[in-house]
Amino acid sequence: MFEDDDVKIYSFNKHSKTIFVAEVDMESLKPIRDPKPFITAVNLENEDWDGVSIEGAYCIKRDGQYYFFYSSWTRGY
């Protein structure tokens, strides 16, 4: 989960070769809208791009720039 400056809360999840982001209603713990693509694999030569899952997703914002971190075990940490 990530809380932005405007107090909106977002979650990140992965499906296939894309990581999605969605704003979350904290009362129902459900997305407010359909998740949107956030990061998509562009090098399709590597069929194992984070193909298993992501974990430890973490987003920060510094000086107006967003930084997104996560781990994957597809090719080992």
QUIURZI-V825851 format. One record per residue. PHI is phi in whole degrees, -180 to 180 (NA if undefined). BURIAL is I if it has 16 or more other ideal C-beta (glycine too) atoms within 10 Angstrom, else O. Layout:
# QUIURZI-V825851
PHI_BURIAL + PHI_BURIAL
This chain:
# QUIURZI-V825851
NA_O + -135_I + -103_O + -83_O + -59_O + -86_O + 72_O + -77_O + -109_O + -126_I + -122_I + -124_I + -149_O + -120_I + -143_O + 58_O + -106_I + -135_I + -99_I + -108_I + -127_I + -146_I + -72_O + -116_I + -83_O + -71_O + -75_O + -96_O + 59_O + -122_O + -61_I + -76_O + -133_O + -61_O + -60_I + -115_O + -58_O + -115_I + -135_I + -127_O + -64_I + -105_O + -95_O + -78_O + -64_O + -96_O + -68_O + -98_O + -56_I + 41_I + -71_O + -87_O + -177_O + -121_I + -149_O + 65_O + -59_I + -148_O + -123_I + -131_O + -130_O + -133_O + 51_O + 80_O + -109_O + -92_O + -127_O + -122_O + -125_O + -165_I + -116_O + -142_I + -110_O + -57_O + -111_O + 89_O + -74_O
